[in-house]
């Protein structure tokens, strides 16, 4: 097993592509995207039941080395300040097969 950082990023659908480009620039090439995530945060309740993606959230889950996670955190902070969203980082173990 390898020690990694697990990233969980919740962002509105309108800014998903911008976050994915940021991850790529930081050297994080593997991730999973779960669309139409619902919940409540400091910007109110979000539900994915509209005709457009305006109020839809996405969850991005990724695992990476700690130094990559630090690069992501540094660059993602400004984007989250502008557009809202959440980024959680935790220690995890990658079970290689």
C-alpha positions in Angstrom: 0.0 0.0 0.0 1.1 3.5 -0.7 0.3 6.6 1.4 -1.6 9.2 -0.6 -3.8 12.2 -0.1 -7.5 11.7 -0.9 -9.1 14.8 -2.5 -12.9 15.3 -2.4 -13.9 18.5 -4.3 -17.5 19.7 -4.6 -18.0 22.3 -7.2 -20.9 23.6 -9.3 -21.4 22.0 -12.7 -20.6 25.3 -14.5 -17.0 25.3 -13.2 -16.3 21.5 -13.4 -14.2 21.9 -16.6 -12.1 24.7 -15.0 -11.3 22.5 -12.0 -10.4 19.5 -14.2 -8.0 21.7 -16.2 -6.5 22.9 -12.9 -6.0 19.3 -11.7 -4.3 18.4 -15.0 -1.9 21.4 -14.8 -1.0 20.2 -11.3 -0.1 16.8 -12.5 -3.2 15.0 -11.2 -4.4 12.9 -14.1 -6.7 10.4 -12.5 -10.0 11.2 -10.8 -13.7 10.2 -10.7 -16.5 12.7 -11.3 -20.0 12.1 -9.7 -22.5 14.5 -11.3 -25.8 15.8 -9.8 -24.6 15.8 -6.2 -27.2 17.4 -3.8 -26.8 18.9 -0.4 -26.7 22.1 1.6 -23.8 24.5 2.2 -23.1 28.2 2.9 -24.7 29.0 -0.5 -27.9 27.3 0.4 -29.5 24.1 -0.7 -28.4 22.5 -4.0 -30.7 20.1 -5.9 -30.0 18.6 -9.3 -33.6 18.7 -10.5 -33.5 21.7 -12.8 -33.7 21.7 -16.6 -30.2 23.2 -16.7 -26.9 22.6 -14.9 -27.1 26.0 -13.2 -27.8 24.6 -9.7 -26.1 21.2 -10.1 -23.1 20.2 -8.2 -20.4 17.6 -9.0 -18.1 15.6 -6.7 -14.5 15.0 -7.9 -12.7 12.2 -6.0 -9.0 11.7 -6.5 -5.9 10.2 -4.8 -2.4 11.6 -5.3 1.0 12.0 -3.7 1.1 14.7 -0.9 3.2 17.1 -3.0 0.6 17.0 -5.8 -2.2 17.6 -3.3 -0.3 20.7 -2.1 0.0 22.1 -5.6 -3.8 21.5 -6.1 -4.6 23.2 -2.8 -2.5 26.2 -3.6 -4.2 26.8 -7.0 -7.7 25.6 -6.0 -8.0 28.0 -3.1 -8.5 31.0 -5.4 -11.0 29.3 -7.6 -13.1 28.2 -4.5 -13.0 31.8 -3.2 -14.4 33.1 -6.5 -17.0 30.4 -7.3 -17.7 28.6 -4.0 -17.3 24.9 -3.4 -15.5 22.6 -0.9 -12.2 20.7 -1.0 -11.5 18.1 1.6 -8.1 16.5 1.9 -7.4 13.4 4.0 -4.7 10.8 4.5 -5.5 7.5 2.7 -3.8 4.3 1.5 -3.8 3.3 -2.1 -4.1 -0.5 -2.4 -2.1 -1.4 -5.5 -3.3 -4.4 -7.4 
